[in-house]
Amino acid sequence: MLPDIDSLALFVRAAELRSLTKAAEASNIGLAAASRRMALLEHRFKTGLLERSPRGVELTSAGASLLPHAKALLLEINEMQAEMRDHADGRKGTLRILANTSVMTESLAYDLADFSRLNPDVRLSIQERWSSEIVRSLQAGEADVGVVVEGLNTEGLLTRPYRTDRIAVVMPGNHPLANVPDMKFADVLDDDLVTLESSASMVRLLVAQAVIEERTLQLRIQVRSFEAVCRMVQAGLGIGLLPFEGVSALGHALGLVVRPLTESWAERNMLICVKKERCANGSVANLVDYLVSSPGR
């Protein structure tokens, strides 16, 4: 017998709120009913999930193991309900799209908005991920279409070219390099640098190029977003390295200077990826074709 979904949802709320009382209120049920549900769930798994005390509840080791599974299951059920609702409303279903940070801050939003206007019967679910995570998710069948930077192992996936971007230097207007017209990577290697996290493909490329230059990147700060990089640069904590198209408008709005690197390796190709079997889906094929031939290209 499978565990009750409502009881799993109650368990997740109790774990997050650290209170069965608050979880019961959030679930619009009484505390006695919530306690009975939790007791039945623990009986179903034959182990305790929550330790109760006057201060609230804490997860047992079994509860800590169950929590990520319960969250994942509830997310899948939510997506299932959303997709079935789309079918009930006459739509052709939901396409799950994963894209890296660069294209999310550049052209993809506009391209997807245009596709949605032309295909109102297709719902788009879009998430931002690192390129390496996107490839793994596509290979595992957890998404329909991905947009990643070229250079990853895309075995089992069909790839088509989408856009290009170029790595750029982001710096305050009073920086000594601000008036350099032809920016070279070697020009910035003596500075403290602000970049994205090490898992970002761009950072791995920068590290590899520094090795070729027989230099070491002075990575002072690593953050998760373009805006965070720009804010750190604006505060004087270093100079940033980010894709030119994605950071240009934001950098200028913050009073920063954005200069693209001139080396050929600094230009990066973005690829649309899809698992071969998914190409049989007409909506997937239409989306891929639209992105490849999008007006902004």
C-alpha positions, 0 to 999 in steps of 0.5 A, spaced: 500 500 500 502 506 497 503 512 503 497 517 503 499 523 499 496 528 503 500 525 509 506 526 506 504 533 504 503 534 512 510 531 514 513 536 509 510 542 512 511 539 519 519 538 517 519 545 514 515 549 520 518 544 525 511 544 528 506 539 527 501 544 530 503 549 524 503 544 519 496 542 521 493 549 520 497 550 514 493 544 511 486 546 514 485 540 519 485 539 526 491 537 530 488 531 532 487 529 525 494 531 523 497 527 529 493 521 527 495 522 520 502 522 522 501 516 526 499 512 520 504 514 516 509 512 521 506 505 522 506 505 514 513 506 514 514 502 520 519 507 523 518 514 527 519 520 522 518 526 527 521 526 534 516 531 538 517 535 544 514 542 547 518 546 542 515 542 536 518 537 532 525 534 529 526 529 524 529 522 526 534 519 521 528 516 518 525 522 517 531 526 514 531 520 509 524 521 507 524 528 506 527 529 499 523 523 497 517 526 499 518 533 496 520 530 489 514 526 489 510 532 491 513 536 486 512 530 480 504 530 482 504 537 482 507 537 475 502 531 473 496 535 475 498 541 471 499 537 465 493 534 466 489 541 467 493 543 460 490 537 457 483 538 460 483 546 457 485 543 450 492 544 450 497 540 448 501 539 454 507 542 458 514 542 455 520 542 460 525 547 458 532 548 462 537 553 460 543 556 463 544 563 466 547 566 460 541 565 455 536 566 461 539 573 461 539 574 454 535 572 448 531 566 450 526 569 454 524 573 448 524 567 444 520 563 448 515 569 449 514 569 442 513 562 441 508 562 446 504 567 443 504 563 436 503 556 440 498 558 446 496 551 446 503 549 449 505 550 456 512 552 457 515 550 464 522 554 464 528 553 469 535 556 470 540 551 471 548 550 470 549 547 463 552 541 466 546 539 470 542 541 464 545 535 460 544 530 466 537 532 466 536 531 459 540 524 459 535 522 464 529 524 461 527 529 466 526 535 461 524 536 454 529 541 451 535 544 454 540 550 452 547 549 454 554 552 452 558 548 447 564 543 450 560 538 454 559 531 453 552 531 450 552 523 448 545 521 447 542 528 445 541 531 439 544 538 438 543 544 434 546 551 434 542 557 438 546 563 439 553 566 441 556 570 447 563 573 448 566 573 455 567 580 457 570 584 463 566 588 468 569 594 472 568 601 475 569 607 471 575 609 474 579 602 473 585 603 470 583 598 464 576 602 463 579 606 457 583 600 454 579 599 447 582 592 446 581 588 452 585 581 453 585 576 458 592 577 460 590 584 462 586 582 468 590 577 471 593 581 476 586 583 479 582 580 484 576 577 480 569 576 481 566 570 478 560 565 478 561 559 482 566 554 480 561 549 477 559 554 471 562 552 465 565 559 463 569 559 470 572 552 468 574 555 461 577 561 464 581 557 469 583 553 463 585 559 459 589 562 465 593 555 465 595 556 458 597 563 460 601 560 465 598 564 470 593 563 476 586 566 477 585 571 483 578 568 484 576 573 490 569 572 490 564 567 487 557 568 487 551 565 483 548 571 479 550 576 474 547 581 478 551 579 485 557 579 480 556 586 478 554 589 485 560 586 488 564 590 482 560 596 484 562 595 491 570 595 489 571 588 491 574 586 484 573 586 477 568 581 474 568 576 468 561 575 465 558 574 458 557 580 454 550 580 452 547 578 458 551 583 463 551 589 458 545 593 460 545 591 467 552 593 468 551 600 464 545 601 469 550 600 475 555 605 472 560 600 470 564 599 464 563 592 460 569 591 455 568 584 451 575 580 451 578 580 444 581 573 444 577 568 439 576 563 445 572 568 449 566 567 444 562 561 446 557 557 442 550 556 445 547 549 443 539 547 443 539 540 446 534 534 446 534 527 447 533 523 441 527 520 443 523 526 444 524 529 437 518 525 435 514 529 440 511 535 435 511 540 440 518 539 442 520 539 434 516 545 433 520 549 439 527 547 437 525 549 430 523 555 432 529 557 437 534 555 431 530 560 426 528 565 431 528 572 428 533 575 433 539 570 430 
